[in-house]
Amino acid sequence: MSSDGSTLLGVVVLARHGDRQGFYQDLATYNASDTAITPLGETQEFQLGSLLNSLYLNESSPSFIKGIASSSQLFNGTQVKGLWPPTSSSVIQLANGTNVTSPLNGYQYVPIESVESNEDVSLEGFTSCPNLDQHTLAFYSSRAFAQKAAEVNAFLTSLVPILDGRLVALQNIIFDFMNVQSIHNATFAASLPTGALAQARDLANWHEYNVFSDTSLNGIGNIAFRTMIPSVATAMQRIANSSDPLKLHYSAISYKPFLSLFNMTGVNANGALPPAIVNYAAPVVFEVRQPATPRGADRAPPVQERDGRRGARRAPMTLPAFSGTDVPLSTFLGALEPAAVNTTMDWCYACGQSSLRGARARRGVPACGGVDRGGRGGRGVGDGLRVLAFMGYVKFQLPNRRRRTSEAGSSTDSITKESV
């Protein structure tokens, strides 16, 4: 129980992947290829998992989720660990000379059956999306883009000698290459001009925010999070429902949905957070809380931002008809659900896609499989929830009521992980 007397019922976690290498991305379509998580990235993700464990699965923590299965109950990997024991070959040397071994002394991660993007667009709704491609090209053709390109031309030109023949233009996000090389290539790190990496990151932040945001909630620039709204909303409603055992929902994503999420919740426009790419293994956590008073507290518990290494930050949301750090869940869902992409068919029409990712052409009109991920309706559950918004945690408040606990368990797939 927290210091204000509220009880945490469950959490919805959205987290970026850890450090990776070999990432190649199309300038217009954002289709990615040839990338792999490094031992450093595994370590960052392990540290995030340890942080979440200490916050939510540790009985001595004020934010412990009462009734959730313990770490030992959730996953019994004894047989798997015996078949694939830790290996000393899972190690990488960084540019600064540090050797990083995968967590648990080189623990081997066994591949699991995955759900391909053609079957579910929820986590990567921004790829193979022609209307988003047009949105990106329109940005490249805009007056603001031309002005920015002129402003940074001298800086970009100065980087040509160290970029190994890569396209040096504002359209190309050179920061990612520079950042990866600065971490893993000692020669490159030594050749970087002072302040160049920070300036390149500023350009990447500006570039990516303009691609993955829009002036309206249901604009195509927000597609990266619009496809995630159903699963996030459903998880929140399930946690709010005392008859449902769900207590923890986890989605591992890229940085793009974060940009759309922050734009849609107004935390960039109101100055609460900068329009910037989140760090490796940075999370957003939505906390569902039951307040101590019958009708709910005037304000929910303080909200904090964490990525396992940095401090904390509050970030009030600005939604249609509401602005503040404490918002009813019904208001939160009411603001975002109209922009939700609930099915593959919805995605096809939003993106103008007629042939890829489950779409098929029928008399010139996009037609898709009806993969429904929920998130619509059912708003009666948790109408009294209260919401706090930020980059690291978003907390919800429930009206006071008795809660029925259920036996712990878990289900896991490549799209999300949920624990009860």
ABEGO torsion letter per residue (X at the ends): XBAAGBBBAEBBBBBBBBBBBGBBBBAAAGBBBGBBBBAAAAAAAAAAAAAAAAAAABAABAABBBGBBBAAAABBAAAAAAABBBBAABBBBBAAGBBBBBBGGGBBBBBBBBBBAAABAAABAABGBAAAAAAAAAAAABAAAAAAAAAAAAAAAAAAAAAGGBBBBAABBAAAAAAAAAAABAAAAAABBBGAAAAAAAAAAAAAAAAABBABAABAAAAAAAAAAAAAAAAAAAAABAABABABBBBBBBAAAAAAAAAAAGAAAAGABBBBBBBBGBBBBBBBBBBABAAEBABBBBBBBBAGABBBBBBBBBBBGBBEABBBAAAAAAAAAAABBABAAAAAAAAGBAABGGBBBBGGBBBBBBBBAEGBEGAABGAABBBBBBAABBBBBBBBBBBBBBBBBBBBBAABBBBX
